[in-house]
Structures are given as C-alpha cells and as structure tokens.
C-alpha cells in the first residue's frame, strides 16, 4: 500500500485518525486494521 493510499484510507477511517502517530507507520498499519 502506498503512503497516498494509506492517507486516503485514514481520512475515510476516523477511528484510525485518533491513533498515535507511531501507529500510522506501514509496519503498524496491518495492526491497526486488526484493532478496528
């Protein structure tokens, strides 16, 4: 997933926007999907 797609996905997912910035890294992205 490119950073652009990740940002668009984050913008459409308010739950992810409240996540800590370090969780928005490519490595943490799959973990965020699992959490939500």
C-alpha positions in Angstrom: 0.0 0.0 0.0 1.4 3.4 -1.0 1.5 6.2 1.5 -1.0 8.1 -0.6 -3.5 5.2 -0.4 -2.8 4.9 3.3 -3.6 8.6 3.9 -6.8 8.3 1.9 -7.8 5.3 3.9 -7.0 7.1 7.1 -9.2 10.0 6.1 -12.1 7.7 5.4 -11.5 5.9 8.8 -11.9 8.4 11.7 -11.0 5.6 14.2 -7.5 5.5 12.7 -7.0 9.3 12.9 -7.2 9.2 16.7 -4.4 6.5 16.8 -0.9 7.6 17.9 1.3 8.9 15.0 3.7 6.0 15.5 0.9 3.6 14.8 0.4 5.1 11.4 3.6 3.6 10.1 3.5 1.0 7.3 4.5 -1.7 9.9 1.7 -0.8 12.3 -0.9 -0.4 9.5 -1.9 -4.1 9.5 -2.1 -4.0 13.3 -4.4 -1.0 13.1 -6.7 -3.0 10.8 -6.8 -5.8 13.3 -7.6 -3.5 16.2 -10.5 -1.9 14.3 
